[in-house]
């Protein structure tokens, strides 16, 4: 019999005791990550300036792109929030079971042919800058080598940001998973040039031991 590593045993124990895992089962969400997006959804409204209009991250009728979607927790929430009249286009390297209101591309976001499929779904040629919101919860497949995993995570974040620059319509919003590393400050600086407001947020549903943060960009401009 294979002996379970201590780290695996700790993860299983943490998973069993995680209130967000229990909540996802109760509420019918595909993953605990759904609660991260639900918290981010209300952030622009709760933290607006007195002279700014009330706003939620995702609103009915919007077009939302979900990068790194599987197993579908964020796409599931987004599809509920854009109804009626909106749409969600999602992509992931892993397969994802169908969701109502979600068009899905399976493949590597960094592959040009796969990215072309995503842009075709968005009808970028006829309707460039079609997205109201871009969500990126992408993270690399962990190798266990910190320097390698960090570099892969930074590449995904940089690629997602570049995609947002060419796909978001004026006034659009971005949620981007970021990790501390050599390119962290560069991405934040670029975001401050392209968005009216930029915040770094660690949602309550994000595990304490996770180094992830989310960059929230509001009010995209060229």
C-alpha positions as CSV (number, residue, x, y, z in Angstrom):
1,X,0.0,0.0,0.0
2,X,1.3,3.5,-0.9
3,X,1.9,5.6,2.2
4,X,0.3,9.0,2.0
5,X,2.8,12.0,2.3
6,X,2.3,14.2,5.3
7,X,1.5,17.2,3.0
8,X,-1.2,15.2,1.2
9,X,-2.7,14.2,4.5
10,X,-2.7,17.8,5.7
11,X,-4.4,18.9,2.4
12,X,-7.1,16.3,2.8
13,X,-7.8,17.3,6.4
14,X,-7.9,21.0,5.4
15,X,-10.2,20.2,2.5
16,X,-12.6,18.2,4.7
17,X,-12.8,21.1,7.3
18,X,-13.0,23.9,4.7
19,X,-16.3,25.8,5.2
20,X,-16.2,27.0,1.5
21,X,-16.0,23.4,0.3
22,X,-19.1,22.6,2.4
23,X,-20.8,25.7,1.1
24,X,-20.1,24.9,-2.5
25,X,-21.7,21.5,-2.1
26,X,-24.7,23.0,-0.3
27,X,-25.1,25.8,-2.9
28,X,-24.5,23.7,-6.0
29,X,-21.2,25.3,-7.1
30,X,-18.6,23.4,-8.9
31,X,-15.7,24.6,-6.7
32,X,-15.0,26.7,-3.6
33,X,-13.5,29.3,-5.9
34,X,-17.0,30.5,-6.7
35,X,-17.0,32.4,-3.4
36,X,-13.9,34.4,-4.4
37,X,-15.7,35.7,-7.4
38,X,-18.9,36.4,-5.4
39,X,-16.9,38.5,-3.0
40,X,-15.1,40.4,-5.9
41,X,-18.5,41.0,-7.5
42,X,-19.5,43.4,-4.8
43,X,-16.2,45.1,-4.2
44,X,-16.6,48.0,-6.7
45,X,-19.9,48.9,-5.1
46,X,-18.8,48.7,-1.5
47,X,-15.5,50.6,-2.1
48,X,-16.6,53.3,-4.6
49,X,-15.8,56.9,-3.9
50,X,-18.8,59.2,-3.0
51,X,-18.8,60.8,-6.5
52,X,-18.7,57.4,-8.3
53,X,-21.9,55.7,-9.4
54,X,-22.9,52.4,-7.7
55,X,-21.6,49.5,-9.7
56,X,-21.1,45.7,-9.5
57,X,-18.3,43.9,-11.3
58,X,-20.5,41.8,-13.5
59,X,-23.9,42.9,-14.7
60,X,-26.8,41.5,-16.8
61,X,-26.1,41.7,-20.6
62,X,-22.3,41.7,-20.3
63,X,-19.8,39.6,-22.2
64,X,-17.4,37.9,-19.8
65,X,-14.3,35.9,-20.7
66,X,-13.1,33.4,-18.1
67,X,-9.5,32.3,-18.5
68,X,-8.5,29.1,-16.7
69,X,-12.1,28.2,-16.1
70,X,-12.1,24.5,-15.2
71,X,-13.9,23.0,-13.3
72,X,-16.2,25.9,-13.8
73,X,-16.9,27.7,-10.5
74,X,-16.3,31.2,-11.9
75,X,-18.0,30.5,-15.2
76,X,-21.0,29.2,-13.3
77,X,-21.3,32.4,-11.2
78,X,-20.6,34.6,-14.2
79,X,-23.3,33.0,-16.3
80,X,-25.8,33.6,-13.5
81,X,-24.8,37.3,-13.2
82,X,-24.9,38.1,-16.9
83,X,-28.4,36.8,-17.4
84,X,-30.5,37.8,-19.1
85,X,-28.9,38.8,-22.4
86,X,-25.2,38.3,-21.6
87,X,-22.7,35.5,-22.4
88,X,-19.7,33.8,-21.0
89,X,-16.8,32.5,-23.1
90,X,-14.4,30.2,-21.1
91,X,-11.1,28.5,-21.8
92,X,-9.0,25.9,-20.0
93,X,-6.3,23.4,-20.7
94,X,-8.5,20.8,-18.9
95,X,-11.9,19.6,-20.0
96,X,-15.0,21.2,-18.5
97,X,-18.5,19.8,-18.3
98,X,-21.0,22.0,-20.2
99,X,-22.7,24.9,-18.4
100,X,-25.8,26.7,-19.6
101,X,-24.9,30.1,-21.1
102,X,-21.1,29.3,-21.4
103,X,-19.2,28.7,-24.6
104,X,-16.0,26.7,-23.8
105,X,-12.7,26.2,-25.6
106,X,-10.5,23.4,-24.4
107,X,-6.8,24.1,-25.0
108,X,-3.7,26.0,-23.9
109,X,-4.3,29.7,-23.6
110,X,-0.7,30.3,-24.7
111,X,-1.2,28.4,-27.9
112,X,-1.9,30.8,-30.8
113,X,-4.3,28.4,-32.6
114,X,-6.3,27.9,-29.4
115,X,-6.3,31.7,-28.7
116,X,-7.6,32.1,-32.3
117,X,-10.6,29.8,-31.5
118,X,-11.3,32.0,-28.4
119,X,-11.2,35.2,-30.5
120,X,-13.5,33.6,-33.1
121,X,-16.1,32.9,-30.4
122,X,-15.8,36.5,-29.4
123,X,-16.1,37.6,-33.0
124,X,-13.1,39.8,-32.6
125,X,-12.7,40.5,-36.3
126,X,-16.2,42.0,-36.7
127,X,-16.6,43.3,-33.2
128,X,-13.2,44.0,-31.7
129,X,-12.9,44.8,-28.0
130,X,-16.1,42.9,-27.3
131,X,-15.5,41.9,-23.6
132,X,-16.9,43.9,-20.7
133,X,-15.1,41.7,-18.1
134,X,-12.1,39.4,-18.3
135,X,-11.5,37.0,-15.4
136,X,-8.2,35.1,-15.0
137,X,-7.9,32.6,-12.3
138,X,-5.1,30.8,-14.2
139,X,-2.3,29.1,-12.3
140,X,0.4,26.8,-13.6
141,X,0.6,23.1,-13.1
142,X,2.9,22.9,-10.1
143,X,6.3,21.2,-10.7
144,X,7.4,21.5,-7.1
145,X,10.3,23.7,-8.1
146,X,9.5,27.2,-6.7
147,X,11.5,29.2,-9.3
148,X,9.9,27.3,-12.2
149,X,6.4,27.5,-10.8
150,X,6.8,31.3,-10.1
151,X,8.1,31.9,-13.7
152,X,5.1,30.0,-15.2
153,X,2.6,31.8,-13.0
154,X,4.1,35.2,-14.1
155,X,4.0,34.2,-17.7
156,X,0.3,33.4,-17.4
157,X,-0.5,36.6,-15.7
158,X,1.4,38.7,-18.2
159,X,-0.3,36.9,-21.1
160,X,-3.7,37.4,-19.6
161,X,-3.0,41.1,-19.2
162,X,-1.9,41.4,-22.8
163,X,-5.1,39.6,-23.9
164,X,-7.2,42.1,-21.8
165,X,-5.5,45.0,-23.5
166,X,-6.7,43.9,-26.9
167,X,-10.1,42.5,-25.9
168,X,-11.6,44.8,-23.3
169,X,-14.0,47.5,-24.4
170,X,-13.6,51.0,-23.0
171,X,-14.7,51.0,-19.4
172,X,-14.1,47.3,-19.0
173,X,-13.0,45.4,-15.9
174,X,-10.3,42.9,-15.2
175,X,-9.8,40.3,-12.4
176,X,-6.3,38.9,-12.6
177,X,-4.7,36.3,-10.3
178,X,-1.2,37.5,-9.5
179,X,1.7,36.2,-7.4
180,X,4.6,38.0,-5.9
181,X,7.6,37.7,-8.2
182,X,10.0,39.6,-10.5
183,X,7.1,40.9,-12.8
184,X,4.6,41.7,-10.0
185,X,5.3,45.4,-9.8
186,X,5.5,45.7,-13.5
187,X,2.0,44.3,-14.0
188,X,0.6,46.5,-11.3
189,X,2.3,49.6,-12.9
190,X,0.9,48.6,-16.4
191,X,-2.6,48.2,-14.9
192,X,-2.5,51.6,-13.3
193,X,-1.8,53.1,-16.8
194,X,-4.7,51.2,-18.4
195,X,-7.4,51.4,-15.7
196,X,-9.0,54.2,-13.8
197,X,-8.9,52.3,-10.5
198,X,-6.7,49.3,-9.5
199,X,-6.9,47.4,-6.3
200,X,-5.0,44.3,-5.0
201,X,-7.4,42.0,-3.1
202,X,-7.1,38.7,-1.2
203,X,-10.6,37.4,-0.9
204,X,-11.7,35.7,2.3
205,X,-12.3,32.5,0.4
206,X,-8.6,32.4,-0.6
207,X,-6.7,30.1,1.7
208,X,-4.4,31.8,4.1
209,X,-1.4,29.7,3.0
210,X,-1.9,30.6,-0.7
211,X,0.3,33.5,-2.0
212,X,-2.3,34.4,-4.5
213,X,-3.8,37.9,-4.8
214,X,-6.3,39.3,-7.3
215,X,-5.6,42.5,-9.3
216,X,-9.0,44.3,-9.9
217,X,-8.9,46.8,-12.7
218,X,-11.9,49.1,-13.2
219,X,-12.5,51.5,-16.1
220,X,-10.3,50.3,-18.9
221,X,-8.9,52.9,-21.3
222,X,-6.3,52.8,-24.1
